[in-house]
């Protein structure tokens, strides 16, 4: 399935900005089940400096700097992606490996799993927490396979946390999300990752998009799609297997991956600094449309 993705972000500044630096993570990845056929990023005003780089995790980043005075900033990314259904989930489903064995296997082979072990450690948005560990613990009885434990945890989070846009911000601690039982996809992903890491399992944050379908008989609204976040868990001898706690499902060809890292901080679509005073207003629209 091919998808055309348009991601538009508009900043309106209360006071003139003299200088701005931003890091963009908007280009879909090339993966065994996903190919980015084309991608363009249009920026107004035109940056004085623009550099593409590949980060530590393999994500494509764009760094821009604007030194001219400006009162607004518009960033539009357009991509064409060919996406297939992941095949690793089927192998993970039939895997008999127990979650405790995975924990011991990874932690006991530091040299072999150096790239994986980093995803068992705390990060900016994923803390060590006894409260979070207790929340996750009943999903991982001694006789649970890694697959059954992850499925149980995904379902528990989906039931426990109400999806409520605007209730949290990018800086809301995951413990607060657990206490309030409200959040958005980023929060549910962080909570699932925190649960997994606090029981000793490697989990990483996946950022991207998902095709959303309108209710029967309703037209699809422009901008109704949004940036999305889900989770990948490491299965030895299989690889990274994905789970979407927001929708309580295993990701399919409708999930388009832009980047992955330890948490949101590593793959925020846009982040940076500006030299100005006053407030700013941000408007974001994302459209994910299948190509006929």
Order of alpha helices (4+ residues) and beta strands (2+ residues): beta-beta-beta-beta-beta-beta-alpha-alpha-alpha-alpha-alpha-beta-alpha-beta-alpha-beta-beta-beta-beta-alpha-beta-beta
